[in-house]
């Protein structure tokens, strides 16, 4: 069975053993699955007290994420290290025994590319005051400046787009913004929102989106996916 259709839960003991062997973290004291469906995520506590997160992506790729190859993961590891060296609060990825930022795991009939990083304690960010947004904005500005300075190129665009039209789930056509609006409109419709009001909301969204599309080409740099998404801030 391929990883794109695999439904079985990961054997966390085998994933922990893989981390100990391939990423050389020493004896494992505890391990638990943080995510079992899709791409597994396993939290691992080593005997020396260090805590790590082991993540896996399908080695053959999947729709919308064909760019997550070994070379892509290698560049991700280099980028995380460069940002940590610059003093930004990003978790470093650990090299494998082969000296790369990824390793290969075969488990349950599936083949995975795995990455290991230091565990970041905390929870999903909750904004409590306007100052929180200001502080995060400053950190993001530093991150983008340091990223440009590091010059680590990934060779592909973001999967996020304002104007892709959702022709497919691949990079470029995938339009997360439009999907988000469609989801909100569906929820409003389900809640019994007045049809005229819903139509007006749709018109406003379309007009703002059209105006932004005209402005977009004049911007000095493109937007980056997920900067202010709560699930990307802990």
Secondary structure, DSSP 8 states (H G I E B T S, - for coil): --TTT--S---HHHHHHHHHHHS---SEEEEEEEE-SSS-EEEEEETTS-EEEEEEEETT--TT-TT-SHHHHHHHHHHHHHHHHTT-S---EE--TTSSS-EEEEETTEEEEEEEEE----------SHHHHHHHHHHHHHHHHHHHHHT---SS--S--SS-TTS-SSTTT--HHHHHHHHHHHHHHHTT--HHHHHHHHHHHHHHHHHHHHHHTTSSS---TTTT-GGG--
